């Protein structure tokens, strides 16, 4: 039991980062900035959950902090952006529906670490 509680990919230790944003898109420049921010999210390993909600699995709090710091360095000058971290266990309890049909949440991809 001790090993299970502190294993490297424990459901309580691994996290999901959720990024919520509402960016202005009135002008061509605003749209370019919003598109650049979304592309940066994708380049950093985030996947689209909904149009303005992106998510990423992280094996640890330290790993999540690195990705959040990276995103903070690329924040657009205007708009509202929020970051939320939830444990893998909490994320697994989410119920998702397409209309009235229930679907399973995405499972994290297997990540390889090279030393």
N, C-alpha and C positions, 0 to 999 in steps of 0.2 A: 504494500500500500504506500509506503514511504516513497518508493521510486515512482509510482504512478502520480502522486501529488506534485512531484517536482521534476517530472520528465520534461524534456526539451519542448515537446509540442503538446503540452497540457492544455486542455480546453479553457482553463481559467487563466493561463499565462499568455496564450496566444491571443491576438487582438485583430479586430477589423477596424479600419479607419473609414469613416463615412465623411464625405465632403459634400456640403450643401452650399449651393450658391445661386444668387440672383444677380445677374450682371446686366447693365444697360446695353441695349441693342438698337438705339434709335438712329445712330449715324453709322456710316460705313466704317469709320475708325473704331467705334464701340464694338461693332460686330467682329472686326479683326482681332481686337484685344480679347474678346470672349472666346473666339475660336482658338487663339494662341493658348489661353489658359486651359481649355479642354484638351488640346493636343499635348500640353505639358503633363496633364493628369494621365493621359493614356501612355505617354512615353515613360512615366514613372511607375507603370504597372497597375494603375487603377483601371477598373472596369465600370462601364455605365450601368447603374441600377435603374435610374430614371433619367430623363433628359438633363436635369440639373442636380442629380445626386450620383456621386461616384463612390466606389468602395475598393478597398485593397486589404488583403490578408497580410498580417505581419506575425512572425513567429515569436516576437517578444516586444516588451514595452520599449526597449532600447531601439529596436528596429523601427517601430512606429514613430518614435521621436525623430529619427533621422529623416523619414519621409515627410513628416509634418514640417520640420525645419526647412527642408528643401522647397516645400510648397510655399511657405511663408516668404521665401526669397523671390517668388514669382507671382505674388499677388497683384492683381490689376489695381490701378489707381482708384477706381470707383466700383460700387456694387457691394453686395453683402455676401460674405463667405463664412461658413462655419465648419469646424472640424469636430467630430465626435468619435470617441474610441469606445468600443464595446468588446467584451470578451467573446471568444469563439462560442462558448456555452450560451451566452445571451443571444448571439446572432443566430445560433441554431434553433432557438425557440421562436424565431420570427415566423409568422404565418403570411404567406404570399398568395395572392389570388389574381388570376386573369379573368375578369368578369366574375362569375360565380365558381369558376373552376380553380381548385387549390393546386399549387405547384410547389415542389421542393426548392428551398434556397440553394444557390450555387455552393458547391464544395470547394474548399481552397485547393489551388494547384499545388502539386508536390514541388517544393523548392529545394534545390541542391545548393549546398554551401561548400565552396572550395577554399581550402586554407593554403 
